[in-house]
């Protein structure tokens, strides 16, 4: 009899298939003893900033002395990046064992994401974490993570993304993401649009949940480049600093601080020193991430128009360089046309490349969009070629930026295995 190979089994689950509904994951977890109910959780949805907010929240809780699980997606290089405790990836032996254990309990087919979510829940239970910070995969209402009972539900922001699954209006997208708000629960948000806030208010009212808003209940004042003063629900703090680049990260940091403030009111003790230390230590790959110093090589996982807008602001306001050489690729279900319209005019040269995933948009389609907006591009057949071309074109004072997809970010990372991020040097 052929020996069971956990890694091969996981790889055989199609990563590109999505299933919306909680029945399958709920039934499986019930057979596993409902591990997600054995520890506290914080659940984070939103269009952009989920991973950054989750990472900073987990870092603060870890700094406060707690054993903290962190579940994020997608991964860049190693699937075990998705399941972390106190900054350390799930151990290979445990990963393989839990995959085998879950396979024995399966009665209905699971998607790749559902399976990994179940692995995370079981691992966190077996390792006896105090709390787990969970990033929603897509949407919220029907996402596999939404089987937990969070202390706090966070909706970072709302903009257009995944319209084929979530709807074509901000209101419909908001309703899907607001599915993580629980009866008598707590919701934190940095959303600003009136129509979005009205949907959130209505849902919170029906569910008798409390809604706290950044800019109203929680306020921040920028003090220096990456430092801010925080006036929250129960605390006032000044001189908070973050290591993640970009002014947009201040809002994500404020949501993280507010989340731990509310967690403090639910049995966890987090002092101000832990908040300061956690924000300062938090780091996340592919978020305005420098891989090389001369010429500067910037990697950013922006993958929708709102994310690209944030990146464009950073390129204009936060970095000094002579010419921008852009490496771009995207997924077919993303609004790559709008992304290109925003960022292409900033570039001196644009290099299009092809991703390994079946969901990738073809370089020819990207080239046609660029031609329509009057921008010329160089087409390469893979990410390695794109990097080589960019390096050949770039001079010392230029900036190379690879963006458009976290899948692109992952492939770029694999080409820089010995390169340590220069984040702390800038």
C-alpha positions as semicolon CSV with decimal commas, in nm:
position;residue;x (nm);y (nm);z (nm)
1;X;0,000;0,000;0,000
2;X;0,131;0,343;-0,096
3;X;0,227;0,556;0,202
4;X;0,017;0,871;0,255
5;X;0,206;1,187;0,160
6;X;0,050;1,488;0,343
7;X;0,227;1,749;0,131
8;X;0,126;1,583;-0,196
9;X;-0,231;1,550;-0,072
10;X;-0,248;1,921;0,014
11;X;-0,089;2,017;-0,318
12;X;-0,357;1,811;-0,493
13;X;-0,632;2,035;-0,359
14;X;-0,690;2,301;-0,625
15;X;-0,583;2,634;-0,478
16;X;-0,787;2,820;-0,742
17;X;-1,123;2,667;-0,646
18;X;-1,338;2,877;-0,411
19;X;-1,636;2,755;-0,212
20;X;-1,869;2,993;-0,034
21;X;-2,063;2,841;0,252
22;X;-1,992;2,726;0,605
23;X;-2,166;2,387;0,604
24;X;-1,865;2,177;0,502
25;X;-1,612;2,344;0,732
26;X;-1,864;2,347;1,020
27;X;-1,932;1,975;0,987
28;X;-1,562;1,890;0,968
29;X;-1,471;2,101;1,270
30;X;-1,754;1,942;1,465
31;X;-1,599;1,600;1,396
32;X;-1,263;1,744;1,509
33;X;-1,414;1,859;1,840
34;X;-1,464;2,225;1,741
35;X;-1,106;2,334;1,811
36;X;-1,184;2,695;1,717
37;X;-1,387;2,731;2,037
38;X;-1,098;2,646;2,270
39;X;-0,927;2,986;2,259
40;X;-1,011;3,351;2,211
41;X;-1,006;3,497;1,860
42;X;-0,994;3,826;1,673
43;X;-1,129;3,813;1,316
44;X;-1,023;4,062;1,047
45;X;-1,193;4,133;0,712
46;X;-1,162;4,421;0,467
47;X;-1,043;4,500;0,117
48;X;-0,687;4,605;0,205
49;X;-0,476;4,607;0,520
50;X;-0,603;4,281;0,669
51;X;-0,262;4,116;0,685
52;X;-0,089;4,424;0,825
53;X;-0,357;4,478;1,090
54;X;-0,349;4,109;1,186
55;X;0,030;4,108;1,210
56;X;0,043;4,419;1,431
57;X;-0,239;4,289;1,653
58;X;-0,063;3,955;1,701
59;X;0,270;4,130;1,768
60;X;0,118;4,345;2,046
61;X;-0,047;4,042;2,209
62;X;0,280;3,848;2,189
63;X;0,466;4,141;2,346
64;X;0,213;4,129;2,630
65;X;0,327;3,775;2,706
66;X;0,052;3,572;2,542
67;X;0,085;3,269;2,317
68;X;-0,065;3,400;1,995
69;X;-0,172;3,216;1,682
70;X;-0,176;3,409;1,353
71;X;-0,354;3,283;1,041
72;X;-0,309;3,482;0,718
73;X;-0,325;3,427;0,343
74;X;-0,196;3,388;0,083
75;X;0,159;3,274;0,149
76;X;0,453;3,402;-0,052
77;X;0,697;3,108;-0,062
78;X;0,606;2,840;0,195
79;X;0,246;2,745;0,275
80;X;0,345;2,719;0,643
81;X;0,379;3,099;0,648
82;X;0,001;3,109;0,684
83;X;-0,003;2,939;1,025
84;X;0,222;3,098;1,285
85;X;0,254;3,102;1,664
86;X;0,455;3,382;1,825
87;X;0,628;3,454;1,495
88;X;0,721;3,092;1,416
89;X;0,573;2,890;1,130
90;X;0,392;2,567;1,205
91;X;0,645;2,286;1,253
92;X;0,665;2,053;0,950
93;X;0,600;1,741;1,158
94;X;0,288;1,892;1,315
95;X;0,173;2,023;0,978
96;X;0,194;1,677;0,821
97;X;0,030;1,507;1,119
98;X;-0,266;1,745;1,129
99;X;-0,320;1,711;0,752
100;X;-0,335;1,333;0,797
101;X;-0,568;1,362;1,097
102;X;-0,809;1,593;0,916
103;X;-0,812;1,374;0,604
104;X;-0,941;1,088;0,820
105;X;-1,238;1,299;0,930
106;X;-1,340;1,436;0,590
107;X;-1,674;1,325;0,448
108;X;-1,723;1,602;0,192
109;X;-1,457;1,755;-0,039
110;X;-1,281;2,062;0,099
111;X;-1,113;2,343;-0,090
112;X;-0,747;2,425;-0,032
113;X;-0,841;2,728;0,181
114;X;-1,101;2,539;0,387
115;X;-0,848;2,263;0,456
116;X;-0,574;2,505;0,564
117;X;-0,821;2,692;0,785
118;X;-0,906;2,366;0,959
119;X;-0,532;2,291;0,999
120;X;-0,483;2,631;1,164
121;X;-0,773;2,583;1,406
122;X;-0,647;2,238;1,509
123;X;-0,283;2,347;1,543
124;X;-0,373;2,644;1,761
125;X;-0,581;2,416;1,983
126;X;-0,308;2,153;2,017
127;X;-0,048;2,418;2,096
128;X;-0,283;2,572;2,354
129;X;-0,266;2,930;2,228
130;X;-0,425;3,199;2,442
131;X;-0,567;3,382;2,142
132;X;-0,564;3,354;1,762
133;X;-0,574;3,644;1,517
134;X;-0,743;3,533;1,197
135;X;-0,743;3,702;0,856
136;X;-1,051;3,641;0,642
137;X;-0,966;3,488;0,305
138;X;-1,235;3,647;0,086
139;X;-1,547;3,839;0,184
140;X;-1,648;3,740;0,533
141;X;-2,002;3,607;0,566
142;X;-1,929;3,275;0,395
143;X;-1,553;3,258;0,451
144;X;-1,421;2,948;0,628
145;X;-1,271;3,160;0,909
146;X;-1,617;3,284;1,006
147;X;-1,697;2,984;1,223
148;X;-1,522;3,132;1,525
149;X;-1,669;3,357;1,795
150;X;-1,435;3,659;1,798
151;X;-1,384;3,903;2,085
152;X;-1,359;4,171;1,817
153;X;-1,445;4,175;1,447
154;X;-1,239;4,421;1,242
155;X;-1,333;4,552;0,897
156;X;-1,029;4,748;0,785
157;X;-1,180;4,927;0,486
158;X;-1,410;4,866;0,190
159;X;-1,336;4,921;-0,178
160;X;-1,396;4,737;-0,505
161;X;-1,238;4,392;-0,528
162;X;-1,359;4,038;-0,598
163;X;-1,679;4,181;-0,751
164;X;-1,759;3,849;-0,921
165;X;-1,805;3,697;-0,575
166;X;-1,904;3,988;-0,352
167;X;-2,117;4,209;-0,579
168;X;-2,071;4,519;-0,791
169;X;-2,161;4,787;-0,537
170;X;-1,989;4,902;-0,219
171;X;-2,308;4,824;-0,031
172;X;-2,316;4,460;-0,144
173;X;-1,944;4,417;-0,074
174;X;-1,995;4,568;0,272
175;X;-2,280;4,330;0,351
176;X;-2,059;4,032;0,269
177;X;-1,768;4,156;0,480
178;X;-2,001;4,255;0,764
179;X;-2,099;3,891;0,792
180;X;-1,820;3,857;1,049
181;X;-2,008;4,086;1,289
182;X;-2,165;3,864;1,555
183;X;-2,482;3,897;1,762
184;X;-2,402;4,124;2,061
185;X;-2,049;4,152;1,921
186;X;-1,803;4,434;1,859
187;X;-1,697;4,576;1,523
188;X;-1,403;4,807;1,455
189;X;-1,363;4,978;1,119
190;X;-1,155;5,236;0,935
191;X;-1,412;5,263;0,654
192;X;-1,508;5,622;0,573
193;X;-1,767;5,616;0,293
194;X;-2,115;5,723;0,406
195;X;-2,293;5,442;0,223
196;X;-2,055;5,183;0,366
197;X;-2,092;5,317;0,720
198;X;-2,469;5,318;0,689
199;X;-2,469;4,947;0,598
200;X;-2,240;4,872;0,893
201;X;-2,458;5,075;1,129
202;X;-2,772;4,897;1,014
203;X;-2,619;4,551;1,055
204;X;-2,475;4,635;1,398
205;X;-2,813;4,771;1,506
206;X;-2,994;4,452;1,399
207;X;-2,737;4,233;1,573
208;X;-2,714;4,455;1,881
209;X;-2,341;4,487;1,817
210;X;-2,124;4,786;1,904
211;X;-1,959;4,975;1,618
212;X;-1,640;5,177;1,676
213;X;-1,499;5,394;1,399
214;X;-1,152;5,522;1,327
215;X;-1,185;5,898;1,291
216;X;-1,479;5,920;1,532
217;X;-1,442;5,690;1,835
218;X;-1,071;5,632;1,773
219;X;-0,842;5,912;1,658
220;X;-0,482;5,934;1,546
221;X;-0,250;6,226;1,480
222;X;0,060;6,177;1,270
223;X;0,366;6,306;1,458
224;X;0,667;6,204;1,250
225;X;0,717;5,987;0,942
226;X;0,610;5,659;1,099
227;X;0,496;5,768;1,443
228;X;0,159;5,883;1,573
229;X;-0,045;5,978;1,876
230;X;-0,345;5,759;1,958
231;X;-0,665;5,858;2,135
232;X;-0,874;5,549;2,175
233;X;-1,161;5,407;2,368
234;X;-0,977;5,382;2,700
235;X;-0,623;5,512;2,645
236;X;-0,423;5,803;2,514
237;X;-0,075;5,726;2,383
238;X;0,179;5,939;2,204
239;X;0,501;5,861;2,020
240;X;0,384;5,522;1,891
241;X;0,613;5,404;1,612
242;X;0,565;5,137;1,347
243;X;0,814;4,947;1,134
244;X;0,577;4,886;0,843
245;X;0,622;5,155;0,577
246;X;0,357;5,385;0,437
247;X;0,125;5,637;0,600
248;X;-0,168;5,402;0,536
249;X;-0,017;5,169;0,798
250;X;-0,098;5,422;1,072
251;X;-0,469;5,344;1,029
252;X;-0,399;4,970;1,042
253;X;-0,189;5,024;1,356
254;X;-0,471;5,220;1,520
255;X;-0,716;4,936;1,452
256;X;-0,468;4,691;1,607
257;X;-0,435;4,907;1,920
258;X;-0,812;4,946;1,948
259;X;-0,857;4,570;1,910
260;X;-0,620;4,496;2,197
261;X;-0,785;4,769;2,406
262;X;-1,113;4,585;2,364
263;X;-0,943;4,250;2,428
264;X;-0,808;4,399;2,751
265;X;-1,169;4,449;2,854
266;X;-1,239;4,082;2,780
267;X;-0,991;3,918;3,014
268;X;-0,655;3,986;2,849
269;X;-0,412;4,225;3,012
270;X;-0,214;4,440;2,769
271;X;-0,010;4,730;2,904
272;X;0,114;5,034;2,713
273;X;0,468;4,899;2,691
274;X;0,339;4,591;2,506
275;X;0,153;4,815;2,260
276;X;0,465;5,020;2,191
277;X;0,690;4,717;2,156
278;X;0,444;4,518;1,946
279;X;0,391;4,795;1,692
280;X;0,763;4,857;1,663
281;X;0,851;4,489;1,611
282;X;0,574;4,393;1,367
283;X;0,701;4,312;1,020
284;X;0,532;4,174;0,709
285;X;0,687;4,075;0,378
286;X;0,586;4,244;0,050
287;X;0,444;4,560;0,206
288;X;0,668;4,839;0,072
289;X;0,946;4,588;0,123
290;X;1,302;4,663;0,009
291;X;1,494;4,365;-0,129
292;X;1,795;4,552;-0,264
293;X;1,965;4,884;-0,200
294;X;2,137;4,987;-0,525
295;X;1,933;5,020;-0,734
296;X;1,642;5,018;-0,491
297;X;1,421;4,712;-0,543
298;X;1,077;4,763;-0,388
299;X;0,831;4,477;-0,354
300;X;0,467;4,554;-0,279
301;X;0,170;4,319;-0,277
302;X;-0,089;4,575;-0,392
303;X;-0,343;4,377;-0,596
304;X;-0,644;4,603;-0,648
305;X;-0,700;4,969;-0,746
306;X;-0,722;5,092;-0,386
307;X;-0,396;4,919;-0,296
308;X;-0,224;5,053;-0,606
309;X;-0,344;5,406;-0,517
310;X;-0,173;5,372;-0,179
311;X;0,144;5,249;-0,347
312;X;0,138;5,542;-0,593
313;X;0,113;5,790;-0,304
314;X;0,411;5,624;-0,137
315;X;0,613;5,633;-0,459
316;X;0,541;6,004;-0,496
317;X;0,582;6,109;-0,134
318;X;0,808;5,867;0,051
319;X;1,089;5,764;-0,183
320;X;1,360;5,949;-0,370
321;X;1,473;5,806;-0,704
322;X;1,556;5,908;-1,061
323;X;1,341;5,674;-1,271
324;X;1,080;5,408;-1,190
325;X;1,111;5,070;-1,357
326;X;0,789;4,877;-1,301
327;X;0,749;4,498;-1,301
328;X;0,379;4,415;-1,322
329;X;0,156;4,110;-1,330
330;X;-0,188;4,034;-1,195
331;X;-0,467;3,779;-1,163
332;X;-0,745;3,761;-1,420
333;X;-1,017;3,824;-1,161
334;X;-0,855;4,150;-1,047
335;X;-0,920;4,495;-1,195
336;X;-0,577;4,513;-1,354
337;X;-0,695;4,773;-1,607
338;X;-0,764;5,031;-1,335
339;X;-0,443;4,936;-1,155
340;X;-0,241;5,001;-1,471
341;X;-0,416;5,332;-1,537
342;X;-0,304;5,451;-1,194
343;X;0,057;5,331;-1,183
344;X;0,175;5,301;-1,544
345;X;0,208;5,681;-1,601
346;X;0,464;5,696;-1,317
347;X;0,698;5,447;-1,483
348;X;0,994;5,509;-1,712
349;X;0,987;5,145;-1,824
350;X;0,719;4,879;-1,772
351;X;0,806;4,509;-1,770
352;X;0,517;4,265;-1,799
353;X;0,561;3,909;-1,684
354;X;0,370;3,584;-1,656
355;X;0,282;3,419;-1,325
356;X;0,277;3,043;-1,266
357;X;-0,080;3,030;-1,137
358;X;-0,370;2,943;-1,369
359;X;-0,549;3,256;-1,243
360;X;-0,284;3,485;-1,395
361;X;-0,381;3,735;-1,664
362;X;-0,183;3,685;-1,983
363;X;0,099;3,932;-2,062
364;X;-0,071;3,998;-2,400
365;X;-0,386;4,125;-2,227
366;X;-0,181;4,354;-2,004
367;X;0,013;4,478;-2,307
368;X;-0,313;4,566;-2,486
369;X;-0,432;4,773;-2,188
370;X;-0,103;4,961;-2,174
371;X;-0,115;5,025;-2,548
372;X;-0,462;5,182;-2,512
373;X;-0,340;5,424;-2,244
374;X;-0,031;5,514;-2,446
375;X;0,234;5,325;-2,251
376;X;0,489;5,091;-2,404
377;X;0,596;4,774;-2,231
378;X;0,849;4,493;-2,244
379;X;0,703;4,140;-2,228
380;X;0,889;3,862;-2,045
381;X;0,791;3,498;-2,008
382;X;0,857;3,454;-1,638
383;X;0,940;3,646;-1,322
384;X;1,308;3,557;-1,335
385;X;1,340;3,712;-1,680
386;X;1,150;4,021;-1,563
387;X;1,391;4,073;-1,273
388;X;1,694;4,026;-1,499
389;X;1,555;4,277;-1,749
390;X;1,480;4,532;-1,475
391;X;1,828;4,495;-1,325
392;X;1,985;4,545;-1,668
393;X;1,782;4,862;-1,732
394;X;1,821;5,017;-1,388
395;X;2,099;5,251;-1,286
396;X;2,209;5,315;-0,927
397;X;1,963;5,597;-0,855
398;X;1,663;5,426;-1,015
399;X;1,389;5,236;-0,833
400;X;1,259;4,896;-0,943
401;X;0,909;4,820;-0,816
402;X;0,737;4,482;-0,854
403;X;0,365;4,493;-0,785
404;X;0,015;4,388;-0,893
405;X;-0,025;4,059;-0,708
406;X;0,083;3,876;-0,395
407;X;0,148;3,581;-0,625
408;X;0,402;3,799;-0,807
409;X;0,549;3,899;-0,470
410;X;0,593;3,532;-0,380
411;X;0,770;3,450;-0,705
412;X;0,998;3,754;-0,667
413;X;1,082;3,648;-0,310
414;X;1,192;3,309;-0,436
415;X;1,440;3,484;-0,666
416;X;1,592;3,667;-0,370
417;X;1,646;3,377;-0,128
418;X;1,967;3,521;0,018
419;X;1,856;3,882;0,023
420;X;1,766;4,016;0,365
421;X;1,503;4,290;0,365
422;X;1,659;4,631;0,422
423;X;1,348;4,753;0,604
424;X;1,531;4,844;0,924
425;X;1,802;5,037;0,740
426;X;1,577;5,306;0,597
